[in-house]
Amino acid sequence: MSLQGRLAFITGAGSGIGRATCQCLAREGATIVAADQNFPKVQETLKLLNPQEKHSAMSLSVENKHNIQEVLNNIIKTYLKPPSIVVNAAGITRDNFLQKLSDADFAQVLDVNLKGTFFVLQTFANSLVEHKINEASIINIGSIVAKFGNIGQANYCASKAGVEAMTKVAAKEYGSLGIRVNTIIPGMIVTPMTAAVPEKVMNKFKAMIPLGRFGLPEEVAEVITFLASTKSSYINGASIEVTGGF
Ligand SMILES: NC(=O)c1ccc[n+]([C@@H]2O[C@H](COP(=O)([O-])OP(=O)(O)OC[C@H]3O[C@@H](n4cnc5c(N)ncnc54)[C@H](O)[C@@H]3O)[C@@H](O)[C@H]2O)c1
């Protein structure tokens, strides 16, 4: 699954699934531009990649369109082309019951998870079109809870359902231009995001997973890497579950 010569841009690269994706894509030969709003954490990610000099770490807030354009401009200045692999792994939760969910927590989750994915998708895909790069793959991250609903996550479920629907539209619009766009639907994956979920709730989830365990970020990263590669050349607009059968 060689990704030699491919440039990959990953948001949320300072932690969890984003970090594991950087490692997996780099292992297959891609050059990594790792971006996160937490710059010290994304610098830590960079240190895990070999040879370090080939890759870059950038500070980025995905809800800030201007910042995204600046980052893309920097990438093109450094690497002379836009990335042909884009992974939208930045995401947040602000859980609360609907009875108490504040406007601010609703808006923030939509801003980062859905609007942030939209901004990155649109900015990077349009640049690929402009540069006439017609073999590219964009991978967005939804969530299995968007399919079933999950108590305390009205904002998060809505944002992830939006990501999945938007991805299907993007696949239709950009497909004829050689840009495939797909959604990965993780189940419960062991990362700092799920570390915040109470143990009682995690145990309830575990009982519903046929494989009897939570997933690892690397197990999601491997599927993202497959979607990034030409091995998945006929997969476009798909939602691929990585849930242990949840
Ligand atoms: N862990 C799971 O079980 C699970 C399940 C389904 C979906 N997901 C999704 O997978 C993605 C990665 O999640 P994770 O579990 O690795 O979480 P994580 O908390 O470990 O990592 C998320 C990263 O995103 C970064 N980030 C947050 N807001 C940002 C912003 N505005 N701009 C740029 N970076 C920002 C954080 O700094 C962090 O490094 C998220 O979209 C999440 O919703 C995770």
The ligand as a MOL file (V3000), in Angstrom:
LIG
                    3D

  0  0  0     0  0            999 V3000
M  V30 BEGIN CTAB
M  V30 COUNTS 44 48 0 0 0
M  V30 BEGIN ATOM
M  V30 1 N -12.5750 8.0640 20.2720 0
M  V30 2 C -13.7260 7.6020 19.8300 0
M  V30 3 O -14.2970 6.6420 20.3830 0
M  V30 4 C -14.3770 8.2260 18.6330 0
M  V30 5 C -15.5570 7.6360 18.1520 0
M  V30 6 C -16.1690 8.1810 17.0420 0
M  V30 7 C -15.6350 9.2900 16.4240 0
M  V30 8 N -14.5010 9.8500 16.9130 0 CHG=1
M  V30 9 C -14.0110 11.0300 16.2260 0
M  V30 10 O -12.6770 10.8160 15.8250 0
M  V30 11 C -11.9820 12.0660 15.7840 0
M  V30 12 C -10.7230 11.9590 16.6320 0
M  V30 13 O -11.1300 11.7110 17.9630 0
M  V30 14 P -10.1370 11.1850 19.0940 0
M  V30 15 O -10.8670 10.1620 19.8380 0
M  V30 16 O -8.8150 10.9110 18.5020 0 CHG=-1
M  V30 17 O -10.1090 12.4840 20.0240 0
M  V30 18 P -8.9050 13.2190 20.7840 0
M  V30 19 O -9.5780 14.1060 21.7710 0
M  V30 20 O -7.9060 12.2250 21.2560 0
M  V30 21 O -8.2200 14.0970 19.6300 0
M  V30 22 C -8.8780 15.1720 19.0300 0
M  V30 23 C -7.8350 16.1960 18.6190 0
M  V30 24 O -8.5140 17.2620 17.9430 0
M  V30 25 C -7.9150 18.4820 18.3430 0
M  V30 26 N -8.8570 19.5930 18.1730 0
M  V30 27 C -9.9640 19.8460 18.9010 0
M  V30 28 N -10.5570 20.9680 18.4770 0
M  V30 29 C -9.8180 21.4300 17.4340 0
M  V30 30 C -9.9070 22.5500 16.5940 0
M  V30 31 N -10.8770 23.4320 16.7310 0
M  V30 32 N -8.9690 22.7220 15.6400 0
M  V30 33 C -7.9600 21.8320 15.4820 0
M  V30 34 N -7.8020 20.7600 16.2870 0
M  V30 35 C -8.7160 20.5610 17.2460 0
M  V30 36 C -7.5520 18.2690 19.8080 0
M  V30 37 O -6.5660 19.2000 20.2380 0
M  V30 38 C -7.0820 16.8270 19.8030 0
M  V30 39 O -5.6890 16.7500 19.5930 0
M  V30 40 C -12.9800 13.1090 16.2860 0
M  V30 41 O -13.6200 13.7040 15.1890 0
M  V30 42 C -13.9550 12.2830 17.0690 0
M  V30 43 O -15.2240 12.9100 17.1460 0
M  V30 44 C -13.8620 9.3560 18.0020 0
M  V30 END ATOM
M  V30 BEGIN BOND
M  V30 1 1 1 2
M  V30 2 2 2 3
M  V30 3 1 2 4
M  V30 4 1 4 5
M  V30 5 2 4 44
M  V30 6 2 5 6
M  V30 7 1 6 7
M  V30 8 2 7 8
M  V30 9 1 8 9
M  V30 10 1 8 44
M  V30 11 1 9 10
M  V30 12 1 9 42
M  V30 13 1 10 11
M  V30 14 1 11 12
M  V30 15 1 11 40
M  V30 16 1 12 13
M  V30 17 1 13 14
M  V30 18 2 14 15
M  V30 19 1 14 16
M  V30 20 1 14 17
M  V30 21 1 17 18
M  V30 22 2 18 19
M  V30 23 1 18 20
M  V30 24 1 18 21
M  V30 25 1 21 22
M  V30 26 1 22 23
M  V30 27 1 23 24
M  V30 28 1 23 38
M  V30 29 1 24 25
M  V30 30 1 25 26
M  V30 31 1 25 36
M  V30 32 1 26 27
M  V30 33 1 26 35
M  V30 34 2 27 28
M  V30 35 1 28 29
M  V30 36 1 29 30
M  V30 37 2 29 35
M  V30 38 1 30 31
M  V30 39 2 30 32
M  V30 40 1 32 33
M  V30 41 2 33 34
M  V30 42 1 34 35
M  V30 43 1 36 37
M  V30 44 1 36 38
M  V30 45 1 38 39
M  V30 46 1 40 41
M  V30 47 1 40 42
M  V30 48 1 42 43
M  V30 END BOND
M  V30 END CTAB
M  END
